[in-house]
Amino acid sequence: MTLRVAVVGSGPAGSSAAETLAKAGIETYLFERKLDNAKPCGGAIPLCMVSEFDLPPQIIDRQVRKMKMISPSNREVDINLVNEDEYIGMCRREVLDGFLRDRAAKLGANLINATVHKLDIPQNNTDPYTIHYVDHSEGGAQGIAKSLKVDAIIGADGANSRIAKEIDAGDYNYAIAFQERIRLPEAQMAYYNDLAEMYVGNDVSTDFYAWVFPKYDHVAVGTGTMQVNKASIKQLQAGIRARAARKLVGGQIIKVEAHPIPEHPRPRRVVGRVALVGDAAGYVTKSSGEGIYFAAKSGRMCAETLVEVSQGGTRIPTESELKVYLKRWDRKYGMTYKVLDLLQTVFYRSDATREAFVEMCADRDVQRLTFDSYLYKTVVPANPITQMKITAKTLGSLLRGNALAP
Ligand SMILES: Cc1cc2nc3c(=O)[nH]c(=O)nc-3n(C[C@H](O)[C@H](O)[C@H](O)COP(=O)(O)OP(=O)(O)OC[C@H]3O[C@@H](n4cnc5c(N)ncnc54)[C@H](O)[C@@H]3O)c2cc1C
């Protein structure tokens, strides 16, 4: 037999999964409802993603080497990457997603421009699943209703995942993020050439940070907040616009976008022979709100496990075999999620803790540790003396601002 696998959604998670499956010779169907989808996103990716996913230079709009952290009282701390070959990649999602999707298709995945809306789940362990979808490549605006039988499914259809609902994967709390793409006059854009800004404060985000990220010919200006505070999102956006106002003079809004961001993994990420990856699974980190790399990695890791346990696509895997992907994922990234969750709880609590956070970012050891963890996704423990220094400075920053007061 040749295993038939449907991957639903062709963001970074889905296309990375489809590429791995197709390379292994598995019969792969990649569903995408909108081939020109421009996912609302800051588009910041770590350096390691460029090499690990073999991204060509044209995918990266800008190489950011300077990061400005701006505290509630507008204290600015500059963090510069000194190594020439290190940078944070800034990309437009329509470009990145298009590239990854086309590559998966070239490698043999069958790309279907369709919206998946229903799943028939088989009673026994070897019968196929039936995917019901509306094909947009035929039948004009209405599309044509079709179905397909497959042996396994990877749900990579983002935060509002239909596949998660169909398998009753359970809900997660989510944040809502809002972003405006603003085209700036040349002189202002030059300021953001290789610079990104992160603002913290109750006025710009009650739970996270707000950002100005440079893209090809514009900046992305946005903020996020937890679901419970979502009524205030426009006010928070006005807050970041006000704080960055001087630098955005003469700017023209070219796009306004918003989207949910999962806050933690879903209760069930593998059910039967259906596995969730990326935002559908809930793999965005706290504190940084980073999800692109984790989406692509989880898609790849899930597909690699599927190839392995199906012995190269020659047998139908079981639920417990597919769950090996979860064990591997949690082992590799569980600690990263925990640490970033803790950082968010400690530092985004109040304006006093945010002041302490920005103060701490002025320290070179903290900068190196933070950048190494972000750029390379390795938690490299600092030597014990540096670690003690960082801990003392963290506590010092918190105490000075009376940030530990209840
Ligand atoms: C405003 C904002 C800013 C962000 N900034 C950053 C950032 O700077 N860096 C970072 O790393 N992360 C950022 N994130 C998070 C990041 O965008 C996500 O974590 C990432 O997009 C997840 O990728 P994914 O492939 O899992 O899902 P998605 O990118 O959401 O892709 C899902 C795909 O599935 C398709 N689809 C959905 N339903 C169906 C269906 N029923 N049938 C067929 N196709 C379907 C969609 O069209 C889409 O193409 C941000 C998020 C937001 C909202």
The ligand as an SDF file (V2000), in Angstrom:
LIG
                    3D

 53 58  0  0  0  0  0  0  0  0999 V2000
   -0.9230   39.9260   14.3350 C   0  0  0  0  0  0  0  0  0  0  0  0
   -0.0310   38.7450   14.5600 C   0  0  0  0  0  0  0  0  0  0  0  0
    1.3540   38.9280   14.5810 C   0  0  0  0  0  0  0  0  0  0  0  0
    2.1980   37.8280   14.7110 C   0  0  0  0  0  0  0  0  0  0  0  0
    3.5460   38.0230   14.6300 N   0  0  0  0  0  0  0  0  0  0  0  0
    4.3930   36.9710   14.6540 C   0  0  0  0  0  0  0  0  0  0  0  0
    5.8000   37.1600   14.4330 C   0  0  0  0  0  0  0  0  0  0  0  0
    6.2790   38.2750   14.2070 O   0  0  0  0  0  0  0  0  0  0  0  0
    6.5970   36.0570   14.4680 N   0  0  0  0  0  0  0  0  0  0  0  0
    6.1060   34.8040   14.6980 C   0  0  0  0  0  0  0  0  0  0  0  0
    6.8860   33.8440   14.7300 O   0  0  0  0  0  0  0  0  0  0  0  0
    4.7780   34.6010   14.8750 N   0  0  0  0  0  0  0  0  0  0  0  0
    3.9100   35.6350   14.8320 C   0  0  0  0  0  0  0  0  0  0  0  0
    2.5620   35.4220   14.9600 N   0  0  0  0  0  0  0  0  0  0  0  0
    2.0670   34.0300   15.0860 C   0  0  0  0  0  0  0  0  0  0  0  0
    2.0710   33.3450   13.6980 C   0  0  0  0  0  0  0  0  0  0  0  0
    1.3930   34.1610   12.7750 O   0  0  0  0  0  0  0  0  0  0  0  0
    1.4010   31.9580   13.7630 C   0  0  0  0  0  0  0  0  0  0  0  0
    1.9020   31.2600   14.8700 O   0  0  0  0  0  0  0  0  0  0  0  0
    1.6520   31.1490   12.4840 C   0  0  0  0  0  0  0  0  0  0  0  0
    1.0380   31.7560   11.3870 O   0  0  0  0  0  0  0  0  0  0  0  0
    1.1190   29.7140   12.6100 C   0  0  0  0  0  0  0  0  0  0  0  0
    1.2830   29.0430   11.3850 O   0  0  0  0  0  0  0  0  0  0  0  0
    0.3030   27.8370   10.9740 P   0  0  0  0  0  0  0  0  0  0  0  0
    0.8390   27.2900    9.7010 O   0  0  0  0  0  0  0  0  0  0  0  0
    0.1180   26.9440   12.1150 O   0  0  0  0  0  0  0  0  0  0  0  0
   -1.1350   28.5140   10.7400 O   0  0  0  0  0  0  0  0  0  0  0  0
   -1.5670   29.6750    9.7480 P   0  0  0  0  0  0  0  0  0  0  0  0
   -0.4190   30.5130    9.3870 O   0  0  0  0  0  0  0  0  0  0  0  0
   -2.7540   30.3160   10.3610 O   0  0  0  0  0  0  0  0  0  0  0  0
   -2.0010   28.8850    8.4250 O   0  0  0  0  0  0  0  0  0  0  0  0
   -3.2170   28.1780    8.3460 C   0  0  0  0  0  0  0  0  0  0  0  0
   -3.5660   28.0130    6.8840 C   0  0  0  0  0  0  0  0  0  0  0  0
   -4.7020   27.1440    6.7850 O   0  0  0  0  0  0  0  0  0  0  0  0
   -5.6210   27.6570    5.8400 C   0  0  0  0  0  0  0  0  0  0  0  0
   -6.9360   27.1480    6.2390 N   0  0  0  0  0  0  0  0  0  0  0  0
   -7.5990   27.4330    7.3780 C   0  0  0  0  0  0  0  0  0  0  0  0
   -8.7690   26.7550    7.4400 N   0  0  0  0  0  0  0  0  0  0  0  0
   -8.8310   26.0050    6.3030 C   0  0  0  0  0  0  0  0  0  0  0  0
   -9.8020   25.0780    5.7840 C   0  0  0  0  0  0  0  0  0  0  0  0
  -10.9110   24.7850    6.4720 N   0  0  0  0  0  0  0  0  0  0  0  0
   -9.5430   24.5060    4.5970 N   0  0  0  0  0  0  0  0  0  0  0  0
   -8.4090   24.7940    3.8950 C   0  0  0  0  0  0  0  0  0  0  0  0
   -7.4610   25.6600    4.3430 N   0  0  0  0  0  0  0  0  0  0  0  0
   -7.6650   26.2490    5.5270 C   0  0  0  0  0  0  0  0  0  0  0  0
   -5.4570   29.1810    5.9780 C   0  0  0  0  0  0  0  0  0  0  0  0
   -5.9080   29.8490    4.8200 O   0  0  0  0  0  0  0  0  0  0  0  0
   -3.9600   29.3130    6.2050 C   0  0  0  0  0  0  0  0  0  0  0  0
   -3.2450   29.4400    5.0060 O   0  0  0  0  0  0  0  0  0  0  0  0
    1.6710   36.5090   14.8660 C   0  0  0  0  0  0  0  0  0  0  0  0
    0.2900   36.3290   14.8820 C   0  0  0  0  0  0  0  0  0  0  0  0
   -0.5630   37.4270   14.7220 C   0  0  0  0  0  0  0  0  0  0  0  0
   -2.0450   37.1970   14.6970 C   0  0  0  0  0  0  0  0  0  0  0  0
  1  2  1  0
  2  3  1  0
  2 52  2  0
  3  4  2  0
  4  5  1  0
  4 50  1  0
  5  6  2  0
  6  7  1  0
  6 13  1  0
  7  8  2  0
  7  9  1  0
  9 10  1  0
 10 11  2  0
 10 12  1  0
 12 13  2  0
 13 14  1  0
 14 15  1  0
 14 50  1  0
 15 16  1  0
 16 17  1  0
 16 18  1  0
 18 19  1  0
 18 20  1  0
 20 21  1  0
 20 22  1  0
 22 23  1  0
 23 24  1  0
 24 25  2  0
 24 26  1  0
 24 27  1  0
 27 28  1  0
 28 29  2  0
 28 30  1  0
 28 31  1  0
 31 32  1  0
 32 33  1  0
 33 34  1  0
 33 48  1  0
 34 35  1  0
 35 36  1  0
 35 46  1  0
 36 37  1  0
 36 45  1  0
 37 38  2  0
 38 39  1  0
 39 40  1  0
 39 45  2  0
 40 41  1  0
 40 42  2  0
 42 43  1  0
 43 44  2  0
 44 45  1  0
 46 47  1  0
 46 48  1  0
 48 49  1  0
 50 51  2  0
 51 52  1  0
 52 53  1  0
M  END
$$$$
